[in-house]
Amino acid sequence: MRHSSNRPGFLGKPCEGESPWRWGAAGPPSGDRSPGKGLGIVPGMGRAASARPGGRNGFLLFPCSLTLEVSVGKATTITAVNGTDVLLPCTFSTCMGFENLHFWWTFNNSEEFKNLIDGIVKNEKSEPKIRSNIDPSRIEMVGSVKEKKNNISILILNLEFSDKGKYTCRVKNPKEKNAEHEATISLIVVDKLVKVDNTVTIIILSVVGGLIGLLIVIMLIKKFVTFIIKKTQEKKKECLVNSSGNDNTENGMAGSKAEQKGTPKL
């Protein structure tokens, strides 16, 4: 998708009819009226405020940044079958609102360039009004700006191979000092869509899934075997402790009986 702009104020350019720098009531520091000096201002940056010596506050307004944007979606290329209909999407956005917004679609390929459709949108409550259409039987306006959709998409009917090329949606907003923006989408017309063979992909995924499943089973078996061995060792230790305790008890009892026997009388 290609975007371009000749908007005033874009990338640091001043608005039409205004100086590169616009100062507030306090004005620039005395003794130096050159843009960007005295306050450490760098051209091309946004809007900032600066305190002047003596407690007077001066606000420096940087080049105006306008907000018009045009988009044809994430896909930069659309593939469609000959004889079918295809939707070419286009939406615009602006934070400053619009009045008598001008939009138009153009087509170009290696052989020709032509305007397809031209229209005006009066305001946010109005639908697009078509002023010219190169072929109403094959090009339809299907967009709507109501409910903040700002949609100026078109529908190409009964595609032909000659329709292959680049379609550019352009917008001009008088409310933004005639700021313009555009976006381009490529259309490819084919005889039929090629069916992609996913057999190899399915086989690879199946093998990978099987290996992962096998590793999980092996890990579970290993944990189970480790658990059994641990329990068996604990039982053996318990048996050894009990056996040692019994031996000590028997030895103690035998010693007690021996002590109880008196010394033989002579």
Backbone hydrogen bonds, N-H to C=O, Kabsch-Sander energy under -0.5 kcal/mol:
donor,donor_aa,acceptor,acceptor_aa,energy
2,R,184,T,-0.5
4,S,182,E,-0.8
6,N,180,E,-0.6
9,G,14,P,-0.7
10,F,7,R,-1.7
12,G,9,G,-1.1
13,K,10,F,-0.9
18,E,15,C,-2.0
22,R,61,L,-1.8
23,W,21,W,-0.5
24,G,59,F,-1.9
27,G,24,G,-1.0
32,D,29,P,-1.4
37,K,34,S,-1.6
41,I,36,G,-0.9
45,M,42,V,-1.2
48,A,60,L,-1.6
50,S,58,G,-1.8
52,R,56,R,-2.5
55,G,52,R,-1.1
56,R,53,P,-0.5
58,G,50,S,-1.8
58,G,56,R,-0.5
60,L,48,A,-1.1
60,L,58,G,-0.5
61,L,22,R,-2.8
61,L,59,F,-0.6
62,F,60,L,-0.6
66,L,64,C,-0.5
69,E,93,S,-2.2
71,S,91,T,-2.8
78,I,186,S,-2.9
80,A,188,I,-2.7
82,N,190,V,-3.0
83,G,159,L,-1.8
84,T,81,V,-1.9
86,V,156,I,-2.3
88,L,154,I,-3.0
91,T,71,S,-2.6
92,F,150,N,-1.9
93,S,69,E,-2.3
97,G,94,T,-0.6
100,N,122,K,-2.3
101,L,121,V,-2.3
102,H,172,K,-2.6
103,F,119,G,-2.4
104,W,170,R,-2.0
105,W,117,I,-2.3
106,T,168,T,-2.2
107,F,114,K,-2.9
108,N,166,K,-2.0
109,N,112,E,-2.2
114,K,107,F,-2.7
116,L,105,W,-2.7
117,I,105,W,-1.1
118,D,132,S,-2.5
119,G,103,F,-2.9
120,I,129,K,-2.3
121,V,101,L,-2.6
122,K,120,I,-0.5
126,S,123,N,-1.5
129,K,120,I,-3.1
130,I,128,P,-0.6
131,R,118,D,-3.1
132,S,118,D,-1.7
134,I,116,L,-3.0
138,R,135,D,-2.0
139,I,135,D,-2.1
140,E,155,L,-2.2
142,V,140,E,-0.6
142,V,153,S,-1.9
143,G,153,S,-1.2
148,K,145,V,-0.8
149,K,146,K,-1.3
151,N,144,S,-2.6
152,I,90,C,-2.6
152,I,150,N,-0.5
154,I,88,L,-2.0
155,L,140,E,-2.7
156,I,86,V,-2.8
157,L,138,R,-3.1
157,L,155,L,-0.6
159,L,84,T,-3.1
163,D,160,E,-1.8
164,K,161,F,-1.5
165,G,187,L,-1.6
166,K,108,N,-2.7
167,Y,185,I,-3.0
168,T,106,T,-2.4
169,C,183,A,-2.8
170,R,104,W,-2.7
170,R,168,T,-0.6
171,V,181,H,-2.4
172,K,102,H,-3.2
173,N,179,A,-2.5
176,E,173,N,-1.8
177,K,174,P,-1.2
178,N,173,N,-0.8
179,A,173,N,-1.2
181,H,171,V,-2.0
182,E,4,S,-1.0
183,A,169,C,-1.8
184,T,2,R,-0.7
185,I,167,Y,-2.6
186,S,76,T,-2.6
187,L,165,G,-3.0
188,I,78,I,-3.0
190,V,80,A,-2.5
190,V,188,I,-0.5
198,N,196,V,-0.8
202,I,198,N,-2.8
203,I,199,T,-2.5
204,I,200,V,-2.7
205,L,201,T,-2.6
206,S,202,I,-2.5
207,V,203,I,-2.6
208,V,204,I,-2.7
209,G,205,L,-2.8
210,G,206,S,-2.5
211,L,207,V,-2.5
212,I,208,V,-2.4
213,G,209,G,-2.4
214,L,210,G,-2.6
215,L,211,L,-2.5
216,I,212,I,-2.0
217,V,213,G,-2.2
218,I,214,L,-2.6
219,M,215,L,-2.3
220,L,216,I,-2.2
221,I,217,V,-2.6
222,K,218,I,-2.5
223,K,219,M,-2.3
224,F,220,L,-2.3
225,V,221,I,-2.9
226,T,222,K,-2.5
227,F,223,K,-2.2
228,I,224,F,-2.2
229,I,225,V,-2.6
230,K,226,T,-2.2
231,K,227,F,-2.3
232,T,228,I,-2.5
233,Q,229,I,-2.4
234,E,230,K,-2.1
235,K,231,K,-2.0
236,K,232,T,-2.1
237,K,233,Q,-2.3
238,E,234,E,-2.1
239,C,235,K,-2.4
240,L,236,K,-2.4
241,V,237,K,-2.3
242,N,238,E,-2.4
243,S,239,C,-2.7
244,S,240,L,-2.3
245,G,241,V,-2.0
246,N,242,N,-2.2
247,D,243,S,-2.0
248,N,244,S,-1.9
249,T,245,G,-1.9
250,E,246,N,-2.3
251,N,247,D,-2.2
252,G,248,N,-1.8
253,M,249,T,-2.1
254,A,250,E,-2.1
255,G,251,N,-1.7
256,S,252,G,-1.8
257,K,253,M,-2.0
258,A,254,A,-1.7
259,E,255,G,-1.6
260,Q,256,S,-1.7
261,K,257,K,-1.0
